Amino acid sequence: MPGGGPPAAVCGALERACNDDYMITNEIQERVRGWFAGRLPEEWMADRPRVTVDREEVTVVLTVPDVELATGGSEGEETPSEVELAEARAGRARAFREETREHRMEIAREAQHRFERKVSWGVRVGEREELWTHVAAPVMTRLRQPERLVLDTLVEAGVARSRSEALSWCVRLVGQHEGDWLTELRDAMGAVADVRGRGPAA
């Protein structure tokens, strides 16, 4: 525009629109979780499925019954080792993935049409959890030199192979150590977005 950038009102409207795109409201999460709770076969759910939603993807982690191996109650029987138990759980997870593949693909197509997001799957067997093919979405960001130096240090130390991998590593680290705080933050943001959505039209 002549004489400078766009008016402040236009910038504000664009910023609000972008923020709305980024925020996942509680209502959206409840809709998605409710739909999957009703759509998934009961025999797939030894426990309530864990459904996580963001702008690009819905991730559904199903819990199936844990394996039961002989516990050495009879004379001459050996108690299963941790290795045996881990391999048994891996085998059950693989069997579940293969046996449910076609049905999961059908449910994923329905959910993608309904919620306009890709659907990814995972399974939990006992203490073992697997995430299968899921979305790796590119995220663009601008970093100042001190922040870039952090990434470069991780690369030079062999923790990551590139800056993008180092950034992903940092995000995972924050997620592991600040999980409760992030959950509270998401809940608060979702509540704000819900209230805003019920307000008068601009």
C-alpha positions as CSV (number, residue, x, y, z in Angstrom):
1,M,0.0,0.0,0.0
2,P,1.2,3.6,-0.6
3,G,2.8,5.2,2.3
4,G,3.6,2.0,4.2
5,G,2.0,-1.3,5.2
6,P,-1.6,-2.2,5.6
7,P,-3.8,-0.5,8.2
8,A,-3.7,-1.8,11.8
9,A,-7.2,-3.0,11.6
10,V,-6.4,-5.3,8.7
11,C,-3.2,-6.6,10.4
12,G,-5.3,-7.3,13.6
13,A,-7.9,-9.2,11.6
14,L,-5.3,-11.3,9.9
15,E,-3.5,-12.0,13.2
16,R,-6.8,-13.1,14.8
17,A,-7.6,-15.4,11.9
18,C,-4.1,-17.0,12.1
19,N,-4.5,-17.5,15.8
20,D,-7.9,-19.2,15.3
21,D,-6.3,-21.5,12.8
22,Y,-3.6,-22.5,15.3
23,M,-5.9,-23.1,18.3
24,I,-7.6,-26.4,18.9
25,T,-10.7,-25.8,21.0
26,N,-12.0,-28.1,23.7
27,E,-15.1,-28.6,21.5
28,I,-13.1,-29.9,18.6
29,Q,-11.2,-32.3,20.8
30,E,-14.4,-33.6,22.4
31,R,-16.1,-34.0,19.1
32,V,-13.2,-36.1,17.7
33,R,-12.8,-38.2,20.9
34,G,-16.5,-38.8,21.1
35,W,-16.7,-39.9,17.5
36,F,-13.9,-42.4,17.8
37,A,-15.3,-43.7,21.1
38,G,-18.5,-44.5,19.3
39,R,-17.0,-45.7,16.0
40,L,-14.2,-48.0,17.2
41,P,-15.1,-51.7,17.8
42,E,-15.5,-52.6,21.4
43,E,-13.1,-55.5,21.1
44,W,-10.3,-53.0,20.2
45,M,-10.6,-51.2,23.5
46,A,-9.3,-52.9,26.7
47,D,-9.2,-49.3,27.9
48,R,-10.4,-45.9,26.6
49,P,-8.4,-44.9,23.5
50,R,-6.1,-42.0,23.7
51,V,-7.0,-39.5,21.0
52,T,-4.7,-36.5,20.3
53,V,-5.7,-33.7,17.9
54,D,-3.7,-31.0,16.2
55,R,-4.3,-29.0,13.1
56,E,-2.9,-31.7,10.7
57,E,-3.5,-35.0,12.4
58,V,-5.6,-37.1,14.7
59,T,-3.5,-39.8,16.5
60,V,-5.4,-42.7,18.1
61,V,-3.6,-45.0,20.5
62,L,-5.5,-48.2,21.3
63,T,-4.9,-50.4,24.4
64,V,-5.2,-54.1,23.9
65,P,-5.0,-56.8,26.6
66,D,-1.5,-57.6,27.8
67,V,0.1,-60.9,27.1
68,E,-0.1,-63.7,29.7
69,L,2.9,-66.0,29.9
70,A,3.5,-68.9,32.2
71,T,4.7,-67.7,35.6
72,G,6.6,-70.7,36.7
73,G,3.9,-72.0,39.1
74,S,4.6,-75.7,38.3
75,E,7.8,-77.5,39.1
76,G,10.3,-77.2,36.3
77,E,8.7,-74.1,34.7
78,E,10.8,-70.9,34.5
79,T,9.4,-67.5,35.1
80,P,9.4,-65.5,31.8
81,S,12.3,-63.1,31.5
82,E,11.9,-59.4,30.6
83,V,13.2,-60.2,27.1
84,E,10.5,-62.9,26.6
85,L,7.8,-60.5,27.8
86,A,9.0,-57.7,25.6
87,E,9.1,-59.9,22.5
88,A,5.6,-61.3,23.3
89,R,4.2,-57.8,23.5
90,A,5.9,-56.8,20.3
91,G,4.4,-59.9,18.6
92,R,0.9,-59.0,19.9
93,A,1.2,-55.4,18.7
94,R,2.3,-56.6,15.3
95,A,-0.5,-59.1,15.1
96,F,-3.1,-56.5,16.1
97,R,-1.7,-54.1,13.5
98,E,-2.0,-56.6,10.7
99,E,-5.4,-58.1,11.7
100,T,-7.0,-54.6,12.0
101,R,-5.4,-52.9,9.0
102,E,-8.3,-52.9,6.6
103,H,-10.9,-51.9,9.2
104,R,-8.6,-49.1,10.5
105,M,-8.1,-47.7,7.0
106,E,-11.9,-47.6,6.6
107,I,-12.4,-45.7,9.9
108,A,-9.5,-43.4,9.0
109,R,-11.1,-42.5,5.7
110,E,-14.4,-41.6,7.4
111,A,-12.6,-39.5,10.1
112,Q,-10.5,-37.7,7.5
113,H,-13.6,-36.7,5.6
114,R,-15.4,-35.6,8.7
115,F,-12.6,-33.8,10.5
116,E,-10.3,-32.8,7.6
117,R,-7.3,-34.3,9.3
118,K,-5.1,-37.3,8.6
119,V,-5.5,-40.2,11.1
120,S,-2.5,-42.1,12.6
121,W,-2.6,-45.1,14.8
122,G,-0.7,-46.7,17.6
123,V,-1.2,-49.5,20.1
124,R,-0.3,-50.1,23.8
125,V,0.3,-53.6,25.1
126,G,1.3,-53.6,28.7
127,E,4.3,-51.3,29.1
128,R,5.0,-51.3,25.3
129,E,3.6,-48.5,23.1
130,E,4.1,-48.2,19.3
131,L,3.2,-45.4,17.0
132,W,2.7,-46.4,13.4
133,T,3.0,-44.2,10.3
134,H,2.1,-40.7,11.2
135,V,2.4,-37.1,9.9
136,A,5.7,-35.3,10.0
137,A,4.6,-31.7,9.3
138,P,7.2,-29.0,8.4
139,V,7.4,-26.1,10.8
140,M,9.1,-22.8,9.7
141,T,10.7,-20.6,12.4
142,R,13.2,-17.8,12.7
143,L,16.0,-18.1,15.3
144,R,18.5,-15.6,16.6
145,Q,22.1,-16.5,16.9
146,P,22.1,-17.7,20.6
147,E,19.3,-20.1,19.6
148,R,21.1,-21.2,16.5
149,L,24.2,-21.9,18.5
150,V,22.2,-24.3,20.8
151,L,21.1,-26.3,17.7
152,D,24.7,-26.2,16.3
153,T,26.1,-27.5,19.6
154,L,23.7,-30.5,19.5
155,V,24.7,-31.2,15.9
156,E,28.4,-31.0,16.6
157,A,28.0,-33.2,19.7
158,G,26.3,-35.9,17.5
159,V,23.0,-35.6,19.3
160,A,21.3,-34.6,16.0
161,R,22.3,-34.8,12.4
162,S,20.9,-31.4,11.4
163,R,19.5,-28.2,12.8
164,S,15.9,-29.4,12.0
165,E,16.6,-32.7,13.8
166,A,18.1,-30.8,16.8
167,L,15.0,-28.6,17.0
168,S,12.8,-31.6,17.0
169,W,14.9,-33.1,19.8
170,C,14.5,-29.9,21.8
171,V,10.7,-30.0,21.4
172,R,10.6,-33.6,22.6
173,L,12.7,-32.8,25.6
174,V,10.4,-29.9,26.6
175,G,7.4,-32.2,26.1
176,Q,8.9,-34.9,28.4
177,H,9.9,-32.5,31.2
178,E,7.1,-30.0,31.0
179,G,4.2,-32.3,30.2
180,D,1.9,-31.2,33.0
181,W,2.5,-27.5,32.3
182,L,1.8,-27.9,28.6
183,T,-1.4,-29.8,29.4
184,E,-2.6,-26.9,31.6
185,L,-1.6,-24.4,28.9
186,R,-3.5,-26.3,26.2
187,D,-6.6,-26.5,28.4
188,A,-6.5,-22.8,29.1
189,M,-6.1,-21.9,25.4
190,G,-8.9,-24.2,24.5
191,A,-11.2,-22.6,27.1
192,V,-10.4,-19.1,25.7
193,A,-11.1,-20.2,22.2
194,D,-14.4,-21.8,23.2
195,V,-15.5,-18.6,24.9
196,R,-14.4,-16.5,22.0
197,G,-16.4,-18.7,19.6
198,R,-19.6,-18.1,21.6
199,G,-19.2,-14.3,21.6
200,P,-20.9,-11.8,19.2
201,A,-19.7,-11.7,15.6
202,A,-17.1,-9.1,14.9
